[in-house]
Amino acid sequence: MRKIALLALLVVAALTVLSPLTLASHSNGEQEKEESPAPARNPLKLGDERPGLAFHLLSGGENPTWKAMEGKVVVIDFWATWCPPCIESIPKLNELHKKFDKQSIAFFSVTYEPGAYVREFMKEHPIESEVGIDDSLTTFQNFQAWGIPTIFIFNRSGKLVASVHPKHLNADVLEAALRGEVPQVEQSVPWKDPAGAEKYFRKLQDELKEKYKQ
């Protein structure tokens, strides 16, 4: 009996010593898992396939899909209301939208800001193209579109043929894309700190969502 009791005490003592170590090891593993950042997406390059879309239209129309836009040149402008170059480019983009309205081109202007706030902004700055709201920032992530304003142009086959700042976008660029060519235009430079930009965008988004509850 004494041997059995002694053995039981030794087992309890061993578990007492090992349990905190095991728990600490498990906790550290969980913490590392939670804090480990998601794999960074690479910036898009000319010739890349079109990334996934995940935004809804401010107009309330059917959410755009690549399948629905097969055979079209697609122009996606990433912007925000607080961005001066974005605002400056609106009249120019409106003119291009009007010029190519009858052509096989789909225009989208995508922001992450709440729809109610964007509607107020558009009373002073009307936007001719379809305005997309990326609530989850998924489309911004997929495109790595942090250096706003930036415009991505895809040809009829769904390949990226240009990534440009609005100041470099003109009718010649769009006409080249319609002809199936790669436009000869200066390409935009990916933002150097995508994680920092995403954090900043989410902060602004949360503040606006609180102010403009829908």
C-alpha positions as CSV (number, residue, x, y, z in Angstrom):
1,M,0.0,0.0,0.0
2,R,2.8,2.4,0.9
3,K,4.5,1.7,-2.5
4,I,1.2,2.4,-4.3
5,A,0.6,5.6,-2.4
6,L,4.1,6.8,-3.0
7,L,3.8,6.0,-6.7
8,A,0.5,8.0,-6.8
9,L,2.2,11.0,-5.2
10,L,5.1,10.9,-7.7
11,V,2.6,10.9,-10.6
12,V,0.7,13.8,-9.2
13,A,3.9,15.8,-8.6
14,A,5.1,15.1,-12.2
15,L,1.8,16.3,-13.6
16,T,1.9,19.4,-11.5
17,V,5.4,20.3,-12.9
18,L,4.6,19.4,-16.5
19,S,1.2,21.0,-16.8
20,P,2.3,24.6,-16.6
21,L,5.1,23.9,-19.1
22,T,2.6,22.2,-21.5
23,L,0.1,25.0,-21.1
24,A,2.8,27.6,-21.7
25,S,3.9,25.8,-24.8
26,H,0.4,25.5,-26.1
27,S,-0.4,29.1,-25.3
28,N,2.7,30.4,-27.1
29,G,1.8,28.3,-30.2
30,E,-1.7,29.8,-30.2
31,Q,-0.4,33.3,-29.9
32,E,2.1,32.8,-32.7
33,K,-0.7,31.4,-34.9
34,E,-3.0,34.4,-34.2
35,E,-0.3,37.0,-34.7
36,S,1.2,35.5,-37.8
37,P,0.2,37.8,-40.7
38,A,-1.6,36.4,-43.7
39,P,0.6,35.7,-46.7
40,A,1.2,38.9,-48.7
41,R,-0.3,39.0,-52.2
42,N,2.0,40.0,-54.9
43,P,1.3,43.2,-56.8
44,L,-0.3,42.6,-60.2
45,K,1.9,42.5,-63.3
46,L,1.1,43.0,-66.9
47,G,-0.4,39.9,-68.3
48,D,-1.8,38.6,-65.0
49,E,-5.2,37.1,-64.8
50,R,-8.0,39.2,-63.3
51,P,-8.3,38.9,-59.5
52,G,-11.5,38.2,-57.7
53,L,-14.1,40.9,-57.4
54,A,-15.9,41.5,-54.0
55,F,-17.8,44.8,-54.1
56,H,-21.4,45.9,-54.5
57,L,-22.7,48.7,-56.5
58,L,-23.9,52.0,-55.0
59,S,-26.7,52.1,-57.5
60,G,-28.1,48.9,-56.1
61,G,-27.5,47.0,-59.4
62,E,-26.4,43.4,-59.7
63,N,-22.9,42.8,-58.3
64,P,-20.4,42.7,-61.1
65,T,-18.8,39.4,-62.1
66,W,-16.1,38.7,-64.6
67,K,-18.4,36.2,-66.3
68,A,-21.0,38.9,-66.9
69,M,-18.3,41.1,-68.5
70,E,-16.7,38.5,-70.8
71,G,-15.5,40.1,-74.0
72,K,-15.3,43.6,-72.5
73,V,-12.4,45.8,-71.6
74,V,-12.8,46.5,-67.9
75,V,-11.5,49.7,-66.2
76,I,-11.4,49.7,-62.4
77,D,-10.5,52.9,-60.6
78,F,-9.6,52.6,-56.9
79,W,-10.2,55.8,-55.0
80,A,-11.4,57.5,-51.7
81,T,-13.1,60.8,-50.9
82,W,-10.2,62.1,-48.8
83,C,-7.7,61.7,-51.7
84,P,-7.0,65.0,-53.6
85,P,-5.6,63.3,-56.7
86,C,-8.7,61.0,-56.8
87,I,-11.0,64.0,-56.7
88,E,-9.0,65.9,-59.3
89,S,-9.3,62.9,-61.7
90,I,-13.1,62.6,-61.5
91,P,-13.9,65.1,-64.3
92,K,-11.4,63.5,-66.6
93,L,-12.7,60.0,-65.9
94,N,-16.2,61.2,-66.4
95,E,-15.3,62.5,-69.9
96,L,-13.7,59.2,-70.8
97,H,-16.7,57.4,-69.6
98,K,-18.9,59.5,-71.8
99,K,-16.6,59.2,-74.8
100,F,-16.5,55.4,-74.6
101,D,-20.1,54.9,-73.4
102,K,-21.1,53.1,-76.6
103,Q,-17.9,51.0,-76.7
104,S,-17.4,47.6,-75.2
105,I,-15.9,48.9,-72.0
106,A,-17.1,48.6,-68.4
107,F,-16.1,51.3,-65.9
108,F,-16.0,51.0,-62.1
109,S,-14.9,53.4,-59.4
110,V,-14.3,51.4,-56.2
111,T,-13.9,52.8,-52.7
112,Y,-14.1,51.1,-49.3
113,E,-16.1,54.0,-47.7
114,P,-19.8,53.6,-46.6
115,G,-22.4,54.1,-49.3
116,A,-24.2,56.8,-47.3
117,Y,-21.1,58.9,-47.1
118,V,-20.2,58.4,-50.7
119,R,-23.6,59.5,-51.8
120,E,-23.1,62.8,-49.9
121,F,-19.8,63.2,-51.5
122,M,-21.2,62.7,-55.0
123,K,-23.7,65.5,-54.6
124,E,-20.7,67.8,-55.1
125,H,-18.6,65.5,-57.2
126,P,-20.8,63.4,-59.5
127,I,-19.2,60.2,-60.8
128,E,-20.4,58.8,-64.2
129,S,-19.1,55.3,-63.9
130,E,-20.6,52.6,-61.7
131,V,-19.4,53.2,-58.1
132,G,-18.5,50.1,-56.1
133,I,-18.3,49.8,-52.4
134,D,-15.8,47.3,-51.1
135,D,-17.0,46.8,-47.5
136,S,-14.5,44.1,-46.7
137,L,-11.5,45.6,-48.5
138,T,-11.2,42.2,-50.2
139,T,-11.0,43.7,-53.7
140,F,-8.4,46.2,-52.5
141,Q,-6.5,43.2,-51.2
142,N,-6.9,41.1,-54.3
143,F,-5.6,44.0,-56.5
144,Q,-3.1,45.3,-54.0
145,A,-4.7,48.7,-54.8
146,W,-3.3,50.7,-51.8
147,G,-1.6,53.4,-53.7
148,I,-4.7,55.3,-54.7
149,P,-5.7,56.6,-57.1
150,T,-4.8,53.7,-59.3
151,I,-6.6,52.3,-62.3
152,F,-6.4,48.7,-63.6
153,I,-7.3,47.9,-67.2
154,F,-8.1,44.4,-68.4
155,N,-8.5,43.3,-72.0
156,R,-11.3,41.3,-73.4
157,S,-9.5,38.1,-72.4
158,G,-9.2,39.1,-68.8
159,K,-5.5,39.9,-68.8
160,L,-4.1,43.0,-67.2
161,V,-2.8,45.4,-69.9
162,A,-2.2,48.5,-67.7
163,S,-2.0,49.8,-64.2
164,V,-1.9,53.5,-64.3
165,H,-2.3,56.7,-62.3
166,P,-5.3,58.7,-63.7
167,K,-3.1,61.4,-65.0
168,H,-1.6,58.9,-67.5
169,L,-5.0,57.6,-68.6
170,N,-6.3,58.9,-71.9
171,A,-8.4,57.9,-74.9
172,D,-5.4,56.4,-76.7
173,V,-4.8,54.0,-73.8
174,L,-8.4,52.8,-73.9
175,E,-8.4,52.5,-77.7
176,A,-5.3,50.4,-77.6
177,A,-6.9,48.1,-75.0
178,L,-10.0,47.8,-77.3
179,R,-7.7,46.8,-80.2
180,G,-6.2,44.0,-78.0
181,E,-2.9,45.8,-77.6
182,V,-0.8,46.6,-74.5
183,P,-1.0,50.4,-74.2
184,Q,2.3,52.2,-74.2
185,V,1.8,54.1,-70.9
186,E,3.7,54.6,-67.7
187,Q,2.7,52.0,-65.1
188,S,1.8,52.8,-61.5
189,V,4.2,51.8,-58.7
190,P,2.8,49.5,-56.0
191,W,2.5,51.0,-52.5
192,K,5.6,50.3,-50.5
193,D,3.7,49.5,-47.2
194,P,0.5,47.6,-48.1
195,A,-0.1,46.4,-44.5
196,G,0.1,50.0,-43.2
197,A,-2.2,51.3,-45.9
198,E,-4.8,48.6,-45.2
199,K,-4.7,49.4,-41.4
200,Y,-5.2,53.0,-42.2
201,F,-8.0,52.4,-44.6
202,R,-9.8,50.1,-42.1
203,K,-9.5,52.8,-39.4
204,L,-11.1,55.4,-41.6
205,Q,-13.7,52.9,-42.7
206,D,-14.7,52.1,-39.1
207,E,-14.9,55.7,-38.2
208,L,-17.2,56.5,-41.2
209,K,-19.4,53.4,-40.6
210,E,-19.9,54.6,-37.0
211,K,-20.8,58.1,-38.2
212,Y,-22.9,57.0,-41.2
213,K,-24.8,54.0,-39.8
214,Q,-26.9,52.4,-42.5
